[in-house]
Amino acid sequence: MKTTPRLLCAGLLLASAVAHADPCKVMVESNDLMRFSLHEITVPAECSEIEVTLKHSGVMPAKAMGHDWVLAKDSDMSAIVNAGLAAGAARGYLPAKDKRVIAATKIVGGGESDTIKFSTNALVQGIHYAFFCTAPGHSAVMRGKFLFGVTHVAQAGKSN
């Protein structure tokens, strides 16, 4: 069968790409259905810096269905979301200079993306971190776990 070697070759190439993926760089997609493409991100302790790219794969503009990616301690998420509501759209639904926010992208709309890099100096192994969207009402479904000091790479799936 001629297709079997081709399928095997394609599988090996895909496995090779996954094996060489940089665990310190993460791509997260959002969409018009208020979903993140990842529900858990794990980053090994060897990463001194993390790069996160948020890509909005939908078509709706930021004013109608914009999303951001925010990282904080899980215990701080609700307070940050509430402070973001008070900050409003003009400030990207993020409180200004809030020390509880470890990292955050800007709000992006359909077809847009934003990339941030941040140091892992503020992260502690074993602490429960969360990533979430601060747009009004979005954090109820657009949230996930962020694990630092774990050796496997980000896992795809629906958000919690």
C-alpha positions in Angstrom: 0.0 0.0 0.0 1.6 3.3 -1.1 -0.2 5.6 1.3 1.2 3.8 4.4 4.8 5.1 4.0 3.4 8.6 3.3 1.3 8.5 6.5 4.2 7.2 8.5 6.4 10.0 7.2 3.8 12.6 7.9 3.4 11.2 11.5 7.1 11.3 12.1 7.4 14.9 10.9 4.5 15.9 13.2 6.1 14.1 16.1 9.4 15.8 15.3 7.8 19.3 15.4 6.1 18.6 18.7 9.3 17.2 20.2 11.2 20.4 19.2 8.5 22.8 20.4 9.8 25.4 22.7 8.0 24.9 26.1 8.8 28.5 27.0 6.6 29.8 24.1 2.9 29.3 24.1 0.2 30.0 21.5 -3.3 30.5 22.8 -6.2 31.1 20.4 -9.5 32.7 21.3 -12.6 33.0 19.2 -16.0 34.5 18.7 -17.6 31.8 21.0 -15.6 33.0 24.1 -13.2 30.1 24.2 -9.5 29.7 24.7 -7.9 26.9 22.8 -6.0 25.8 25.9 -7.4 25.0 29.3 -4.1 24.3 30.9 -0.6 25.6 30.3 2.4 24.0 31.9 5.9 25.6 31.8 9.1 24.0 33.1 11.1 25.7 35.8 14.0 25.9 33.3 12.2 28.7 31.5 13.6 32.1 32.7 11.3 33.9 30.3 7.9 32.9 28.9 6.4 34.2 25.6 2.6 34.0 25.2 0.9 34.8 21.9 -2.9 35.4 22.0 -4.4 35.0 18.5 -8.1 35.8 18.0 -9.3 33.3 15.3 -12.7 34.8 15.1 -14.0 37.6 12.9 -15.8 40.0 15.3 -14.0 43.2 16.2 -12.5 43.9 19.6 -15.3 46.2 20.6 -17.9 43.4 20.1 -15.9 40.3 21.1 -12.4 41.3 22.2 -10.3 39.1 24.4 -7.1 39.4 26.4 -4.9 36.9 28.2 -4.1 37.7 31.8 -2.0 35.7 34.3 -2.3 36.0 38.0 -2.6 33.9 41.1 -5.8 31.9 41.0 -6.8 33.6 44.3 -6.5 37.1 42.7 -8.5 36.4 39.6 -12.0 37.6 40.8 -10.6 40.8 42.3 -8.7 41.6 39.1 -11.7 40.9 36.9 -13.8 43.2 39.2 -11.2 45.9 39.2 -11.0 45.6 35.4 -14.7 46.2 35.1 -14.2 49.4 37.1 -11.3 50.4 34.8 -13.5 50.0 31.8 -13.0 49.5 28.0 -10.7 52.6 27.7 -8.1 50.8 29.9 -8.6 47.4 28.3 -10.5 46.1 31.4 -7.3 46.0 33.4 -6.7 48.0 36.5 -3.7 50.3 36.0 -0.4 49.0 37.5 -2.0 46.3 39.5 0.8 44.3 41.1 -1.4 41.2 41.2 -1.3 41.0 37.4 1.8 39.0 36.4 1.4 39.4 32.7 -1.3 40.5 30.3 -1.9 41.0 26.5 -3.9 43.8 25.1 -7.4 43.1 24.0 -7.5 41.7 20.5 -10.4 41.3 18.0 -10.9 38.9 15.1 -7.8 38.3 13.0 -5.6 40.1 15.5 -2.9 38.8 17.9 -0.7 40.1 20.6 2.5 38.6 22.1 4.0 39.2 25.5 7.2 38.1 27.1 7.6 38.0 30.9 10.2 36.8 33.4 9.5 33.8 35.6 11.2 35.5 38.5 7.8 36.3 40.1 6.5 32.7 39.6 6.8 30.1 42.4 6.5 26.4 41.9 3.4 24.9 43.5 1.4 28.2 43.5 -1.9 28.0 41.8 -2.0 30.4 38.9 -4.8 31.1 36.4 -5.0 32.7 33.0 -8.3 34.4 32.0 -9.9 37.1 29.9 -11.0 40.3 31.6 -13.6 41.4 29.1 -17.0 41.7 30.9 -18.4 38.3 31.6 -15.7 36.4 29.7 -13.8 35.0 32.7 -16.7 32.8 33.6 -15.8 30.5 30.7 -12.4 31.9 29.4 -10.1 30.7 32.1 -7.5 28.0 32.6 -4.7 26.7 34.9 -1.2 27.9 34.5 1.4 25.5 36.1 5.0 26.6 36.6 7.7 24.1 37.2 6.1 21.2 35.3 8.0 19.4 32.5 5.3 18.7 29.9 4.1 21.3 27.3 0.7 23.0 27.0 -2.3 20.8 26.4 -5.0 21.7 23.9 -8.7 21.5 24.9 -11.7 23.6 25.9 -11.5 26.1 28.6 -13.1 25.4 32.0 
